[in-house]
Amino acid sequence: MDLSNDTVIKVEGLHKKFCRHLRRSMFYGTLDVSRDMLGLSYRADRLRPSEFWALENVGFELKRSEALGVIGSNGSGKTTLLRILNGIFPPDGGQVAIRGRMGALIAVGAGFHPNMTGRENIRLNGTILGMTRREIAERFDAIVDFADIGEFLEAPVATYSSGMTVRLGFAIAVHAAPEILLADEVLAVGDLRFALKCYRKIAEYRRNGGALLLVSHSMQLVRNVCHRTLWLEHGRVKQLGETQDVCDAYERDVLQRSVAISSREEIVRVNLDPQVSIAQVEFLDAQGAVCNAFPVGAAFRVRIHYAAQRRVVRPIFSIALLTVENITVVANHSNFDAPEMCGDIEGRGCVDFAIRSLALKPGSYGCTVILAEGSLDNNLEWHERAYRFAVINAADTHMNGLYQPDVCWEKGVS
Amino acid sequence: MPEPTPLPSTPAARELVIYAPDSRRCMSFWRSLQVMTGNIFRSHELIRQLFIRDYLAVHKKSFLGFAWILLAPVVATLSWLFMNAAGVLQPGTTGVPYPVYVLVGTTLWGLFTGFYQSATQTLTAAQGYILQVHYPHEALLVKQALEQIVNFSVALLVNLLAFLWFGVRPHWMIVLLPVTTLPLFFLGAGLGLIISVLGVVATEFRRVCEVAIGLVLFITPVLYNPAAIGPRFQAVVRWNPLTHLLETARSTMLTGTVPDPLAFALSALFALLVFLLAWRLFFVSEHRVIEKLF
């Protein structure tokens, strides 16, 4: 395989298979080991019973100074990919070519001995990560400084807090000066001060020509750090391209899936008057079409269909919109917002609740709809978070708050 | 803020590494030997650090510390002496006082089983980081063997003290011990390496081998002189390669003789072949085994 001058990782047609059943997996293992030993060739690119592709036909390239994000749901093959790149698992098909020293920020501090002091563990871990004795001596002070372990340097690692252990592990790993850095969710560790230090260190490392492969579930982190992103799904490449495009597509997919899942969930409905009911609730877009996913800032309308077999005097319609974490972001009652609309109702009909600009953070939201009569405590029907919709990030924005209004920055005069 | 760490640009660091299916299986036997030996030489610092970690750090917490290494052979010898005094053992004439004979025998046997045991743990001893960090695992085998050699050296000191006590003068050929015990390393480490690989994919192998080694102790003249036993049993003992490896190592220490040079040479050759076979097995299948470890 040829690598252009700037390329540090090139993966082509990568396949990896695993076995679902433990006993069978051991049997295949024995078989493969025997064949390896006897030098017999066999078709590794075919699946045997109970086997599945953990990675199937994965390909990408990573260049110097570049950061590639790897995203995907649990079980999509991200960790397997990292292990193959790191040379721990062999591929079952395709090829991986790597040029340069590889460093892994996966389970930092693995290999620490609890009885040994911080000083001894720096020497040990540095050596495991491929540093020479001289390199360790040269960078020793920088490591201690970065890890910020102070007087604990001469204490056994067993006496360290978990945060200190991780800080020390991370400090050693980044000072091993790899040309390629594989990172798996590690930046989520430590306190804020240390996390910020890590970001700065990684930025500096990239400026010096280092390449980064970052596996993360945090879209914010991937958006901030990575140029390009690889989206894995069931071991296959679903999308590979500009981070913004891939992350948006991924988020849309996750949201739509979560809406689809929750729409199958049992709807919580309480009816206290059999003669009156909320017959149907729909979400409508600006054109009045039924819709379940709305871009940030789009017009949003909830249509509540009711059926009343008797006259309902001074009906009150209430609506609440909630995040998945159960934070109420919108809660409105028709009697306060539109007292003129409080005329009695009978038979079938509908009312609309409209938001001109749905300035919410992309995510999945639940909607609670309530019909009461006369006062808010006289409920007739209550649909608790019975409806779901998604807000998607259609525009290229970098806002992270729950409320995403139309904003601008201006230079002030002091 | 610490100084930025420059990235290495040496040719070694920019070497192209290719991972492909079967890349190890397709490598020739001699080439794989070269690769592994090269890895060991390059990893000398890693071996040193792992040795410090696993050998020295373990004793930090115990009150007796390194006295444990001395205690093991002494206690083992005492138990055999007790059995001898009780008349359970009939070792035959041993040429030297029986305690010395047994002490040397058990020390050598301990070296063999130590090599075996530590080699079986080549992959499992590093469970904490074998899935996280990439490094040559051959280094672990060497580190494990080094621990055994240090244990053996300490036990040898106990032997020499016993020599003094019983008025036995070791032959100058005792200096050849590194050569005469080398086949014990080949056989023990070879069997251990095979088990370190096969024992993961089929756990039965590990158990069968452990039971077998326990039995082999009795068909190896560790505790008795083979001349003192019946002819049928003697044939079994004679076909056991360990008999010749152990007897040669012991005789050179005590009398400076090699009882059966041809049998020793053949046994040593057998041990070397087992080791080379195991080495190759380890090379082609270690990654496949690591996959199944967890």
Contacts between the chains, C-beta under 8 A, distances in Angstrom:
chain1	res1	chain2	res2	distance
A	1	B	18	6.3
A	3	B	16	6.5
A	18	B	291	8.0
A	25	B	292	6.5
A	26	B	201	5.1
A	26	B	202	6.3
A	26	B	292	6.6
A	29	B	200	7.5
A	29	B	201	3.6
A	29	B	202	8.0
A	29	B	288	6.3
A	29	B	289	7.2
A	29	B	291	7.8
A	29	B	292	5.0
A	30	B	198	7.4
A	30	B	201	4.6
A	30	B	202	5.3
A	32	B	285	7.5
A	32	B	288	5.7
A	33	B	197	6.4
A	33	B	198	7.1
A	33	B	201	6.0
A	33	B	281	7.4
A	33	B	284	7.8
A	33	B	285	4.3
A	33	B	288	6.1
A	33	B	289	7.2
A	36	B	24	7.6
A	36	B	25	5.0
A	36	B	284	4.1
A	36	B	285	5.2
A	36	B	288	7.1
A	37	B	280	7.2
A	37	B	281	5.3
A	37	B	284	6.3
A	37	B	285	7.0
A	39	B	25	6.4
A	41	B	22	7.2
A	41	B	25	7.8
A	44	B	21	5.0
A	44	B	22	7.1
A	45	B	21	7.8
A	83	B	131	7.0
A	84	B	19	6.6
A	86	B	133	7.8
A	86	B	134	5.0
A	87	B	17	7.3
A	87	B	19	6.2
A	87	B	134	4.2
A	88	B	130	7.6
A	88	B	131	6.0
A	88	B	132	7.8
A	88	B	134	5.9
A	88	B	287	7.2
A	88	B	290	6.5
A	89	B	287	6.3
A	89	B	290	7.4
A	89	B	291	5.7
A	90	B	19	6.5
A	90	B	21	6.4
A	90	B	23	7.7
A	90	B	24	7.5
A	90	B	287	4.5
A	90	B	288	6.9
A	91	B	19	5.8
A	91	B	20	6.5
A	91	B	21	5.5
A	92	B	21	5.5
A	93	B	21	6.0
A	94	B	20	7.6
A	94	B	21	7.9
A	95	B	18	6.2
A	95	B	19	7.1
A	95	B	20	4.7
A	96	B	18	7.0
A	96	B	19	4.2
A	96	B	20	7.5
A	97	B	16	6.2
A	97	B	17	7.3
A	97	B	18	5.1
A	97	B	19	8.0
A	98	B	16	7.3
A	98	B	17	4.7
A	98	B	18	7.8
A	98	B	19	7.5
A	99	B	14	5.8
A	99	B	15	7.3
A	99	B	16	5.0
A	99	B	17	7.5
A	100	B	13	6.2
A	100	B	14	6.0
A	101	B	8	6.2
A	101	B	13	4.8
A	102	B	134	6.8
A	104	B	132	6.4
A	104	B	133	6.4
A	104	B	134	7.4
A	106	B	132	5.1
A	107	B	129	7.7
A	107	B	132	4.7
A	110	B	128	5.4
A	110	B	129	3.8
A	110	B	132	4.4
A	110	B	133	6.4
A	111	B	126	7.9
A	111	B	128	5.8
A	111	B	129	4.0
A	111	B	132	7.9
A	111	B	133	6.7
A	113	B	53	4.8
A	113	B	57	5.0
A	115	B	57	4.6
A	115	B	58	7.5
A	115	B	60	4.9
A	115	B	61	5.8
A	116	B	53	6.4
A	116	B	57	5.0
A	116	B	60	7.9
A	120	B	52	7.3
A	120	B	53	7.8
A	120	B	57	7.7
A	123	B	49	6.1
A	124	B	49	4.7
A	124	B	50	7.5
A	124	B	52	7.3
A	124	B	53	5.4
A	127	B	45	5.4
A	127	B	46	5.0
A	127	B	48	8.0
A	127	B	49	4.4
A	128	B	46	6.6
A	128	B	49	7.4
A	128	B	50	8.0
A	128	B	129	6.6
A	128	B	133	5.5
A	128	B	135	6.1
A	129	B	133	6.6
A	130	B	135	7.1
A	132	B	45	6.7
A	133	B	45	5.6
A	139	B	5	6.4
A	141	B	2	7.4
A	142	B	2	3.7
A	142	B	3	6.8
A	142	B	5	7.2
A	145	B	2	5.4
A	146	B	2	6.2
A	174	B	5	7.9
A	175	B	5	5.8
A	177	B	5	4.6
A	177	B	6	7.0
A	177	B	7	5.6
A	177	B	8	6.2
A	179	B	7	5.5
A	179	B	8	7.1
A	179	B	13	6.8
A	179	B	14	7.9
A	204	B	4	5.5
A	205	B	5	7.9
A	208	B	4	6.2
A	208	B	5	7.9
A	208	B	6	6.9
A	208	B	7	5.5
A	209	B	7	5.7
A	210	B	7	6.2
